[in-house]
Amino acid sequence: MTLYPQLIIDALATVTYAGTKKSLVESNMLADTPAVAAPQNPGEPWKVKVVLLFSRDTDPFLKSTVKAAEAAIKYHCGKDVEVTIETEFKTAPRPEVGQMLPGVKNIIAVSSGKGGVGKSTVSANLAIALARLGYSVGLLDTDIFGPSMPKMFDVEDERPYAVKKDGRDLIVPVEKYGVKLLSIGFFVSPDTATLWRGGMATSALKQLIADADWGELDYFILDTPPGTSDIHLTLLQTLPITGAVIVSTPQQVALADARKGIDMYRNEKVNVPILGLIENMAWFTPAELPENKYYIFGKEGCKRLAEEMNVPLLAQIPLVQSICDNGDQGTPAALNSDSATGLAFINLAQAVVTVVNRRNKEQPKTKIVGQ
C-alpha cells in the first residue's frame, strides 16, 4: 500500500461538516496539504497528519468532525494508518464601525481646547471616582503622542497581554483602582518620542478600541489630546460618543480654545452633545491656608462660558499641590474621598452621571460621523 496526499484529500471529501452541510474540502477546512510519512522500518504504520481549520475553538461540531475525519482516513486508507489531526482557528475579522464595544453603555470624551489645563488629570480622577461610585469603568488614553495615564495610575511597567476570544486575539486592559485602562504608553518606550505619521497613529488608536477585551462597561472615558486633530476625527468616525466634557482653566486664552472644542462637537456633521464644562485650577489654595482662595488664572471664567454656551458647569476644581503630587505618584486624588479634592472629583462623577442620564432620556443616540 502506498499513500499520497490526494488519497487523504479524497477521504476527507467524504466527510460532511455539519456547520455548512458540505464536505470538509468544499468548506475549505484543510489548512494545508495533508502530510504523509512512509514507514521507516518493516512493520511500522504509515503516518498521516491533517490540519483542520475551524472558525473558533468553541465550534460545537469540532470534536465530532475530527472523529469523523479520522474514521474516514482509516476506512479509505487502511485501519492501521496512524492518523494525527490538529486543529487551527480562523482569526475573526475586526467588528465593523458601529458594532464595536457592544457592551459599553456610555462613551464620554474628555476634551480641552489647549494643552496644560489638566484634562488628563480630570480624566483619571473622573474614571476612578465613577468606579468608586460602583460603576464599571474603562479609560482609554487616546493621546498617542503624549500618553500620561500609565504614570498617573502607577502602571508604567505593565505590559498588556492578549487572549484568544471568539476567534480573535484581544488585548486585555490593565486594571487598577477599579478601572480598565489602555494606553499606547504601554507599548512604546517612555523615554522615546513617538514619531508616527497620522495614519499610523489612527491605526494604533483603532486597535486599542476594537482589538481589546473591554467587556461590559457603564462608562468608557476617552482622554483625548488637546485641540482638534486626526485623533478626534478618528474617534468620531469610529464610536457613537454619548457626550463630551470640556475642561478649561478660567484664563481667557484657555477659554478661547475651549470655545473651539465646543464648536467641534456641536458642528452639524458631528452633533455630539456637550455634557458640561469643568473649570480646572479654578483657584489656588495653599496647604497651610486651606480656607483661602487665590484666583491666579482669573475668576469664574469657565462659569461664564458655560452660561454663554448654555451648558452645565459640572465642577470647579481648585489648584492644589496634592492633586499634582498624587498624579505624579500614581495615586490620583479621587482615591481619597475624605479630602476636599477627592470629594470634588466624587461630586464631579455624580454630576456626570446625572447629565448623562438626562441626555440619554431626552436625546437620541449619537450617530457615528460618516454613517
Secondary structure as UniProt FT lines:
FT   HELIX           5..12
FT   TURN            13..14
FT   STRAND          16..17
FT   TURN            18..21
FT   STRAND          22..23
FT   TURN            24..28
FT   STRAND          35..37
FT   TURN            42..43
FT   STRAND          47..54
FT   TURN            57..58
FT   TURN            60..61
FT   HELIX           62..77
FT   TURN            79..80
FT   STRAND          82..89
FT   TURN            97..98
FT   TURN            102..103
FT   STRAND          104..111
FT   HELIX           119..132
FT   TURN            133..134
FT   STRAND          137..141
FT   HELIX           149..152
FT   TURN            153..154
FT   TURN            156..157
FT   STRAND          162..165
FT   TURN            166..167
FT   STRAND          168..171
FT   STRAND          174..176
FT   TURN            177..178
FT   STRAND          179..183
FT   HELIX           184..186
FT   TURN            190..191
FT   HELIX           198..210
FT   STRAND          217..223
FT   HELIX           230..238
FT   STRAND          243..248
FT   HELIX           252..266
FT   TURN            268..270
FT   STRAND          274..284
FT   TURN            287..288
FT   TURN            290..291
FT   TURN            296..297
FT   HELIX           301..309
FT   STRAND          313..319
FT   HELIX           321..329
FT   HELIX           333..335
FT   TURN            337..338
FT   HELIX           340..362
FT   TURN            369..370
//
